[in-house]
Amino acid sequence: MKTKKILLALIALLGVSTAAESANKDLRVYSRLPLGEALPKVRLHDGWKINGDIFFHKQMVRCLDSIKKNCPEVYTKGKTYVKAWHQTQGGSWTDSVGGVWIGRRDYNFTQFGKDNWLTYMIAHEIQHNVLGNSCEGAANWVAVHYAKPLKLHPALVMYVRGFAVRLGYSASDWAKKEK
């Protein structure tokens, strides 16, 4: 009788162990963080509120610091017009009055390099908040105008330039509206 109980307990432990192995890796990473650190919450960086989990926060800080170091003009626009960054599902968007939502499909997109698309998307959403030049064409043109300082991949710049041109935006529009 005791042997049966011990055998059943071992089988149950083996089943739990196997189920834990098949758990999603991301969930296992979350379980190793200190209590509450993986949960989405508001964290601060250089006066901005960054609302999301710790991984989103670290990625945003890395990209914002890169923009600050390499392209202070875009960073200054961001400090002037954007008040908070939020993590969300799907795509990115802004309310054009200081709130920016960065979508999972944008902060996980790595085709042009680890943080290349996110750096572009941050600059894009900052431009959507700039008074007088916030249209979609201008937000796409930001990649063309600041390609070198932001260190954007040439294929990304060509791709986004096509969107801006299709919307009828050009370098002369940028020169007129950006003062």
CYANA upper distance limits for C-alpha pairs under 8 A (distance plus 0.5 A):
  1 MET  CA      5 LYS  CA      7.04
  2 LYS  CA      6 ILE  CA      6.69
  3 THR  CA      7 LEU  CA      6.47
  4 LYS  CA      8 LEU  CA      6.55
  5 LYS  CA      9 ALA  CA      6.61
  6 ILE  CA     10 LEU  CA      6.69
  7 LEU  CA     11 ILE  CA      6.69
  8 LEU  CA     12 ALA  CA      6.60
  9 ALA  CA     13 LEU  CA      6.67
 10 LEU  CA     14 LEU  CA      6.57
 11 ILE  CA     15 GLY  CA      6.70
 12 ALA  CA     16 VAL  CA      6.82
 13 LEU  CA     17 SER  CA      6.56
 14 LEU  CA     18 THR  CA      6.64
 15 GLY  CA     19 ALA  CA      6.69
 16 VAL  CA     20 ALA  CA      6.68
 17 SER  CA     21 GLU  CA      6.87
 18 THR  CA     22 SER  CA      7.06
 19 ALA  CA     23 ALA  CA      7.04
 23 ALA  CA     27 LEU  CA      7.64
 23 ALA  CA     28 ARG  CA      7.79
 24 ASN  CA     28 ARG  CA      7.19
 25 LYS  CA     29 VAL  CA      6.85
 26 ASP  CA     30 TYR  CA      6.84
 27 LEU  CA     31 SER  CA      6.80
 28 ARG  CA     32 ARG  CA      7.11
 29 VAL  CA     33 LEU  CA      7.42
 30 TYR  CA     38 ALA  CA      6.21
 33 LEU  CA     37 GLU  CA      6.64
 33 LEU  CA     38 ALA  CA      6.91
 34 PRO  CA     38 ALA  CA      8.29
 37 GLU  CA     53 ASP  CA      8.13
 37 GLU  CA     54 ILE  CA      7.06
 38 ALA  CA     53 ASP  CA      6.07
 38 ALA  CA     54 ILE  CA      6.14
 38 ALA  CA     55 PHE  CA      8.38
 39 LEU  CA     52 GLY  CA      8.17
 39 LEU  CA     53 ASP  CA      5.95
 39 LEU  CA     54 ILE  CA      7.92
 40 PRO  CA     51 ASN  CA      7.19
 40 PRO  CA     52 GLY  CA      4.82
 40 PRO  CA     53 ASP  CA      4.50
 40 PRO  CA     54 ILE  CA      7.68
 41 LYS  CA     51 ASN  CA      5.90
 41 LYS  CA     52 GLY  CA      5.87
 41 LYS  CA     53 ASP  CA      6.82
 42 VAL  CA     49 LYS  CA      6.67
 42 VAL  CA     50 ILE  CA      6.05
 42 VAL  CA     51 ASN  CA      4.70
 42 VAL  CA     52 GLY  CA      6.97
 43 ARG  CA     49 LYS  CA      6.35
 43 ARG  CA     50 ILE  CA      5.72
 43 ARG  CA     51 ASN  CA      6.71
 43 ARG  CA     52 GLY  CA      8.38
 43 ARG  CA     57 HIS  CA      7.92
 44 LEU  CA     48 TRP  CA      6.11
 44 LEU  CA     49 LYS  CA      5.27
 44 LEU  CA     50 ILE  CA      6.38
 45 HIS  CA     49 LYS  CA      7.09
 45 HIS  CA     50 ILE  CA      7.61
 45 HIS  CA     61 VAL  CA      7.55
 48 TRP  CA     79 LYS  CA      8.44
 48 TRP  CA     82 VAL  CA      8.38
 48 TRP  CA     83 LYS  CA      6.19
 48 TRP  CA     84 ALA  CA      5.98
 48 TRP  CA     85 TRP  CA      7.83
 49 LYS  CA     83 LYS  CA      7.27
 49 LYS  CA     84 ALA  CA      5.11
 49 LYS  CA     85 TRP  CA      6.62
 50 ILE  CA     57 HIS  CA      6.87
 50 ILE  CA     84 ALA  CA      6.42
 50 ILE  CA     85 TRP  CA      5.23
 50 ILE  CA     86 HIS  CA      6.39
 50 ILE  CA     87 GLN  CA      8.46
 51 ASN  CA     57 HIS  CA      8.06
 51 ASN  CA     84 ALA  CA      8.05
 51 ASN  CA     85 TRP  CA      6.59
 51 ASN  CA     86 HIS  CA      5.13
 51 ASN  CA     87 GLN  CA      6.61
 52 GLY  CA     56 PHE  CA      6.46
 52 GLY  CA     57 HIS  CA      6.87
 52 GLY  CA     86 HIS  CA      6.65
 52 GLY  CA     87 GLN  CA      5.49
 53 ASP  CA     57 HIS  CA      6.77
 53 ASP  CA     87 GLN  CA      8.31
 54 ILE  CA     58 LYS  CA      6.67
 55 PHE  CA     59 GLN  CA      6.73
 56 PHE  CA     60 MET  CA      6.58
 56 PHE  CA     87 GLN  CA      7.53
 56 PHE  CA    107 TYR  CA      8.35
 57 HIS  CA     61 VAL  CA      6.59
 58 LYS  CA     62 ARG  CA      6.64
 59 GLN  CA     63 CYS  CA      6.81
 59 GLN  CA    115 ASP  CA      8.40
 60 MET  CA     64 LEU  CA      6.43
 61 VAL  CA     65 ASP  CA      6.40
 62 ARG  CA     66 SER  CA      6.71
 63 CYS  CA     67 ILE  CA      6.70
 63 CYS  CA    115 ASP  CA      7.37
 63 CYS  CA    118 LEU  CA      7.78
 63 CYS  CA    119 THR  CA      6.15
 64 LEU  CA     68 LYS  CA      6.59
 64 LEU  CA     75 TYR  CA      8.05
 64 LEU  CA    119 THR  CA      8.11
 65 ASP  CA     69 LYS  CA      6.62
 66 SER  CA     70 ASN  CA      6.49
 66 SER  CA     71 CYS  CA      8.43
 66 SER  CA    150 LEU  CA      8.33
 67 ILE  CA     71 CYS  CA      5.63
 67 ILE  CA     72 PRO  CA      7.10
 67 ILE  CA     74 VAL  CA      7.61
 67 ILE  CA     75 TYR  CA      6.56
 67 ILE  CA    119 THR  CA      7.90
 67 ILE  CA    150 LEU  CA      6.84
 68 LYS  CA     72 PRO  CA      5.45
 68 LYS  CA     74 VAL  CA      8.28
 68 LYS  CA     75 TYR  CA      5.79
 70 ASN  CA    149 PRO  CA      5.83
 70 ASN  CA    150 LEU  CA      6.55
 71 CYS  CA     75 TYR  CA      7.08
 71 CYS  CA    146 TYR  CA      8.09
 71 CYS  CA    149 PRO  CA      5.83
 71 CYS  CA    150 LEU  CA      6.51
 72 PRO  CA     76 THR  CA      6.45
 73 GLU  CA     77 LYS  CA      6.88
 74 VAL  CA     78 GLY  CA      6.73
 74 VAL  CA    123 ALA  CA      7.10
 74 VAL  CA    126 ILE  CA      8.19
 75 TYR  CA     79 LYS  CA      6.70
 76 THR  CA     80 THR  CA      6.61
 77 LYS  CA     81 TYR  CA      6.54
 77 LYS  CA     82 VAL  CA      8.43
 77 LYS  CA    126 ILE  CA      7.35
 77 LYS  CA    127 GLN  CA      8.21
 77 LYS  CA    130 VAL  CA      7.69
 78 GLY  CA     82 VAL  CA      5.67
 78 GLY  CA    123 ALA  CA      8.44
 78 GLY  CA    126 ILE  CA      5.88
 79 LYS  CA     83 LYS  CA      7.83
 81 TYR  CA     97 VAL  CA      7.75
 81 TYR  CA     98 GLY  CA      6.15
 81 TYR  CA    126 ILE  CA      7.62
 81 TYR  CA    129 ASN  CA      6.29
 81 TYR  CA    130 VAL  CA      6.85
 82 VAL  CA     97 VAL  CA      7.85
 82 VAL  CA     98 GLY  CA      4.54
 82 VAL  CA     99 GLY  CA      6.68
 82 VAL  CA    100 VAL  CA      7.73
 82 VAL  CA    126 ILE  CA      7.14
 82 VAL  CA    129 ASN  CA      7.42
 83 LYS  CA     98 GLY  CA      5.30
 83 LYS  CA     99 GLY  CA      6.51
 84 ALA  CA     98 GLY  CA      6.97
 84 ALA  CA     99 GLY  CA      5.64
 84 ALA  CA    100 VAL  CA      6.77
 85 TRP  CA     99 GLY  CA      6.80
 85 TRP  CA    100 VAL  CA      5.47
 85 TRP  CA    101 TRP  CA      6.37
 85 TRP  CA    102 ILE  CA      7.59
 86 HIS  CA     99 GLY  CA      8.13
 86 HIS  CA    100 VAL  CA      6.58
 86 HIS  CA    101 TRP  CA      5.05
 86 HIS  CA    102 ILE  CA      6.55
 87 GLN  CA    101 TRP  CA      6.27
 87 GLN  CA    102 ILE  CA      5.76
 87 GLN  CA    103 GLY  CA      6.65
 87 GLN  CA    104 ARG  CA      7.83
 88 THR  CA     92 SER  CA      8.21
 88 THR  CA    101 TRP  CA      6.56
 88 THR  CA    102 ILE  CA      6.41
 88 THR  CA    103 GLY  CA      5.22
 88 THR  CA    104 ARG  CA      6.70
 89 GLN  CA    103 GLY  CA      5.44
 89 GLN  CA    104 ARG  CA      5.56
 89 GLN  CA    105 ARG  CA      7.85
 90 GLY  CA    103 GLY  CA      5.42
 90 GLY  CA    104 ARG  CA      6.05
 90 GLY  CA    105 ARG  CA      6.07
 90 GLY  CA    106 ASP  CA      8.47
 91 GLY  CA    102 ILE  CA      7.26
 91 GLY  CA    103 GLY  CA      4.76
 91 GLY  CA    104 ARG  CA      7.13
 91 GLY  CA    105 ARG  CA      6.31
 91 GLY  CA    106 ASP  CA      6.86
 92 SER  CA    100 VAL  CA      8.11
 92 SER  CA    101 TRP  CA      5.91
 92 SER  CA    102 ILE  CA      4.89
 92 SER  CA    103 GLY  CA      5.01
 92 SER  CA    106 ASP  CA      7.38
 92 SER  CA    121 MET  CA      8.35
 92 SER  CA    125 GLU  CA      8.44
 93 TRP  CA    100 VAL  CA      6.59
 93 TRP  CA    101 TRP  CA      5.84
 93 TRP  CA    102 ILE  CA      7.18
 93 TRP  CA    103 GLY  CA      8.31
 93 TRP  CA    125 GLU  CA      7.45
 94 THR  CA     98 GLY  CA      8.09
 94 THR  CA     99 GLY  CA      6.27
 94 THR  CA    100 VAL  CA      4.89
 94 THR  CA    101 TRP  CA      6.47
 94 THR  CA    125 GLU  CA      7.01
 94 THR  CA    128 HIS  CA      7.69
 94 THR  CA    129 ASN  CA      8.12
 95 ASP  CA     99 GLY  CA      6.17
 95 ASP  CA    100 VAL  CA      7.20
 96 SER  CA    100 VAL  CA      8.40
 96 SER  CA    128 HIS  CA      6.63
 96 SER  CA    129 ASN  CA      5.11
 96 SER  CA    130 VAL  CA      8.48
 97 VAL  CA    129 ASN  CA      6.77
 98 GLY  CA    129 ASN  CA      7.11
100 VAL  CA    125 GLU  CA      7.28
102 ILE  CA    106 ASP  CA      7.29
102 ILE  CA    107 TYR  CA      7.49
102 ILE  CA    122 ILE  CA      8.48
103 GLY  CA    107 TYR  CA      6.98
104 ARG  CA    108 ASN  CA      6.35
105 ARG  CA    109 PHE  CA      6.48
106 ASP  CA    117 TRP  CA      7.33
106 ASP  CA    118 LEU  CA      6.58
106 ASP  CA    121 MET  CA      7.72
107 TYR  CA    115 ASP  CA      8.21
107 TYR  CA    117 TRP  CA      7.97
107 TYR  CA    118 LEU  CA      5.88
109 PHE  CA    114 LYS  CA      8.22
109 PHE  CA    117 TRP  CA      6.96
109 PHE  CA    118 LEU  CA      8.03
110 THR  CA    114 LYS  CA      5.49
110 THR  CA    115 ASP  CA      7.34
110 THR  CA    116 ASN  CA      7.82
110 THR  CA    117 TRP  CA      7.36
111 GLN  CA    117 TRP  CA      8.41
112 PHE  CA    116 ASN  CA      6.42
112 PHE  CA    117 TRP  CA      7.08
112 PHE  CA    153 HIS  CA      6.61
112 PHE  CA    155 ALA  CA      8.08
112 PHE  CA    156 LEU  CA      7.12
113 GLY  CA    117 TRP  CA      7.90
113 GLY  CA    153 HIS  CA      8.23
115 ASP  CA    119 THR  CA      6.52
116 ASN  CA    120 TYR  CA      6.84
116 ASN  CA    151 LYS  CA      8.38
116 ASN  CA    152 LEU  CA      6.46
116 ASN  CA    153 HIS  CA      7.47
117 TRP  CA    121 MET  CA      6.50
117 TRP  CA    156 LEU  CA      8.28
118 LEU  CA    122 ILE  CA      6.55
119 THR  CA    123 ALA  CA      6.89
119 THR  CA    150 LEU  CA      7.98
120 TYR  CA    124 HIS  CA      6.46
120 TYR  CA    143 ALA  CA      6.84
120 TYR  CA    150 LEU  CA      8.35
120 TYR  CA    152 LEU  CA      7.81
121 MET  CA    125 GLU  CA      6.57
122 ILE  CA    126 ILE  CA      6.61
123 ALA  CA    127 GLN  CA      6.72
123 ALA  CA    139 ALA  CA      8.20
123 ALA  CA    142 VAL  CA      7.34
123 ALA  CA    143 ALA  CA      8.16
124 HIS  CA    128 HIS  CA      7.03
124 HIS  CA    139 ALA  CA      5.16
124 HIS  CA    140 ASN  CA      6.77
124 HIS  CA    142 VAL  CA      6.88
124 HIS  CA    143 ALA  CA      8.00
125 GLU  CA    129 ASN  CA      7.29
125 GLU  CA    139 ALA  CA      7.37
126 ILE  CA    130 VAL  CA      7.30
126 ILE  CA    139 ALA  CA      8.44
127 GLN  CA    133 ASN  CA      7.82
127 GLN  CA    134 SER  CA      6.13
127 GLN  CA    138 ALA  CA      7.49
127 GLN  CA    139 ALA  CA      5.64
127 GLN  CA    142 VAL  CA      7.70
128 HIS  CA    133 ASN  CA      8.01
128 HIS  CA    134 SER  CA      4.67
128 HIS  CA    135 CYS  CA      6.85
128 HIS  CA    136 GLU  CA      7.72
128 HIS  CA    138 ALA  CA      8.29
128 HIS  CA    139 ALA  CA      6.31
129 ASN  CA    134 SER  CA      6.41
130 VAL  CA    134 SER  CA      5.86
132 GLY  CA    177 LYS  CA      7.30
133 ASN  CA    138 ALA  CA      6.79
133 ASN  CA    177 LYS  CA      6.42
133 ASN  CA    178 GLU  CA      7.41
134 SER  CA    138 ALA  CA      6.59
134 SER  CA    139 ALA  CA      6.95
135 CYS  CA    139 ALA  CA      6.78
136 GLU  CA    140 ASN  CA      6.67
136 GLU  CA    164 ALA  CA      7.91
136 GLU  CA    167 LEU  CA      8.26
137 GLY  CA    141 TRP  CA      6.52
137 GLY  CA    163 PHE  CA      7.75
137 GLY  CA    164 ALA  CA      4.97
137 GLY  CA    165 VAL  CA      7.95
137 GLY  CA    167 LEU  CA      6.27
137 GLY  CA    168 GLY  CA      7.67
137 GLY  CA    169 TYR  CA      5.70
138 ALA  CA    142 VAL  CA      6.75
138 ALA  CA    164 ALA  CA      7.61
138 ALA  CA    169 TYR  CA      7.33
138 ALA  CA    174 TRP  CA      7.45
139 ALA  CA    143 ALA  CA      8.37
140 ASN  CA    144 VAL  CA      8.07
140 ASN  CA    160 VAL  CA      6.33
140 ASN  CA    161 ARG  CA      7.11
140 ASN  CA    163 PHE  CA      7.27
140 ASN  CA    164 ALA  CA      5.91
141 TRP  CA    145 HIS  CA      6.69
141 TRP  CA    160 VAL  CA      7.92
141 TRP  CA    161 ARG  CA      6.76
141 TRP  CA    164 ALA  CA      6.35
141 TRP  CA    169 TYR  CA      8.01
141 TRP  CA    170 SER  CA      8.07
141 TRP  CA    171 ALA  CA      8.48
141 TRP  CA    174 TRP  CA      8.25
142 VAL  CA    146 TYR  CA      6.37
142 VAL  CA    147 ALA  CA      8.31
143 ALA  CA    147 ALA  CA      5.74
143 ALA  CA    152 LEU  CA      7.99
143 ALA  CA    157 VAL  CA      6.30
143 ALA  CA    160 VAL  CA      7.51
143 ALA  CA    161 ARG  CA      7.95
144 VAL  CA    157 VAL  CA      6.24
144 VAL  CA    158 MET  CA      8.35
144 VAL  CA    160 VAL  CA      8.24
144 VAL  CA    161 ARG  CA      6.75
146 TYR  CA    150 LEU  CA      6.40
147 ALA  CA    151 LYS  CA      6.34
147 ALA  CA    152 LEU  CA      5.70
147 ALA  CA    153 HIS  CA      8.35
147 ALA  CA    154 PRO  CA      8.39
147 ALA  CA    157 VAL  CA      7.24
148 LYS  CA    152 LEU  CA      7.07
152 LEU  CA    156 LEU  CA      7.35
152 LEU  CA    157 VAL  CA      7.27
153 HIS  CA    157 VAL  CA      6.95
154 PRO  CA    158 MET  CA      6.69
155 ALA  CA    159 TYR  CA      6.53
156 LEU  CA    160 VAL  CA      6.64
157 VAL  CA    161 ARG  CA      6.37
158 MET  CA    162 GLY  CA      6.88
159 TYR  CA    163 PHE  CA      7.59
160 VAL  CA    164 ALA  CA      7.08
161 ARG  CA    165 VAL  CA      6.66
162 GLY  CA    166 ARG  CA      6.52
163 PHE  CA    167 LEU  CA      6.80
164 ALA  CA    168 GLY  CA      6.98
164 ALA  CA    169 TYR  CA      5.76
164 ALA  CA    170 SER  CA      7.71
165 VAL  CA    169 TYR  CA      5.67
165 VAL  CA    170 SER  CA      6.80
169 TYR  CA    173 ASP  CA      6.72
169 TYR  CA    174 TRP  CA      8.31
170 SER  CA    174 TRP  CA      6.98
171 ALA  CA    175 ALA  CA      6.67
172 SER  CA    176 LYS  CA      6.69
173 ASP  CA    177 LYS  CA      6.62
174 TRP  CA    178 GLU  CA      6.16
175 ALA  CA    179 LYS  CA      7.90
